[in-house]
Amino acid sequence: MSTINCNQCELEFNSETEYYSHYITAHKSSSPSIKKILILGGGFGGITVLREIEKKFRKEPIEITIISDDNYFLFTPMLPQVSSGLLHPSSISTPIRYFCKKSQFLQASIDSIDLEQQLVTIQRPFDNKVRTLEYDYLILALGGKTNFFNNHNLEKYSFSMKSIEDAISIRNHVILMLEQAAQTGNYKLQNTLLTFVVIGAGFAGVETISEINQFVKRSISKSYPSINPKNINMILISSKDRILPEINEKLSKISLKFLEKDGIKILKNTRADDADEEHVILNNGKKLSCATIIWTGGITMNKVISELKCEHGTNGKVLVDDMLRMKNRKNVFVLGDCALIKNSSQDSFYPSTAQHAIKEGKLIVENLTRIFNHKKKLKKFSFHSLGIMAIIGNKVGIATLAGHNISGISAWMIWRIYYLSKVPTFDKKLKVLIDWITDGILTRDVTLVGMIKMKKIHTIHINENIPSIKEQLISNL
């Protein structure tokens, strides 16, 4: 069978119908004056850009398309609370289509980015169908993936804390360990089943182990009378000489005392070098017997970002200029986890936090507005952090706000009020609030949900001679 090649993206098609369908959707603009803006990524950065463009370009002749692997925006600061069953997964996930008033959303993975031809090739997850999109302006907000530093055993035997699936998997696994521990009278076996090791003592690691600690303790006291609470072992491994390196040393020491008081063991100046099904092997040669390993040791870039033909920095991040544009590509903006942004005032790089990504997204849309209004001077990115907060126990938090250290229940309240206000929709705010209120009244749910099957089709065969649905309906009248 002869094939037809697309001369713009070199894809092959089996029929003229397939080729022209591809050409119209991927390469033919409705008008040369209509600018195409392509947003890759549905995290804090991508969604901020989308929402700001929707506000500022309501009547502009532009086509906006946002592409994401997931069809929802995930409110990641509350992800550890999903792993402990405190919040329902749907409470912190908002469908991206909710934000699309004049935009198009495509759930797909990014296959490749051609900066020269200004083309992005995407792949649909259901049947792996490939499609190519053109752009006039590209926004890269793809984020990153968990970095295991090429340690394949740790990757194989560890849970990560990056996605909603990760949080659900951890919750299910913790409940499974409780169920198994409740059925054995063997002290050593119960001790191993109830040993939970979190590797990485940054915010993700500290908040995750704090949530799991509360979940396990409350669940045992209410639902598992046959389990001896003394067999619980919560272990946090830090490669540095302290925890929470993102905050000042004084607040770090306060956090350490709170965690240790809550029964969490901290291993400082320690690395996890290897793992198997029931052990973590430390750099000092010791083995920790455990049935649960959670890795929160950092992120690296996806292949599609690290292999871009541009300047890269740490972990494959894209180097950008002061206006958040890819160097030597004035129509490509980069933000969030995949951007390496220089902080000239402190001779360092800005951290990849949600509040920074939001600010970066707003600046990019401001600069797009200036470009469309033919203004030559664009705004430079500059941002001073509003503060840093974390929940580290039952009604215990820590925070640095305007240079002031806050800890205890007041920091816990500030965390809840602030992040609740940042949840993007009213109905999701209400769901989170209800989850929080009911958790203070009711017993934590220990329902164990098993594997969920999803169907995938790798190839869909279409008979072009079959009448359309409309034609079939008409013929039946």
Secondary structure, DSSP 8 states (H G I E B T S, - for coil): ---EE-TTT--EESSHHHHHHHHHHHT--S-TTSEEEEEE--SHHHHHHHHHHHHHTSSSSEEEEEEESSSEEE-GGGHHHHHTTSS-GGGGEEEGGGG-SSEEEEE-EEEEEETTTTEEEEE-TTT--EEEEE-SEEEE----EE--TT-HHHHHH-EE-SSHHHHHHHHHHHHHHHHHHTT---HHHHHHHTEEEEE--SHHHHHHHHHHHHHHHHHHHHH-TTS-GGG-EEEEE-SSSSS-TTS-HHHHHHHHHHHHHTTEEEE-S--EEEEETTEEEETTS-EEE-SEEEE---EE--HHHHTSSS-B-GGG-EEB-TTSBBTT-TTEEE-GGGEE-EETTTTEE----HHHHHHHHHHHHHHHHHHHTT-S----------EEEEEEETTEEEEEETTEEEEEHHHHHHHHHHHHHHSSSHHHHHHHHHHHHHHTTS---------------S-----TTS--HHHHHHHT-
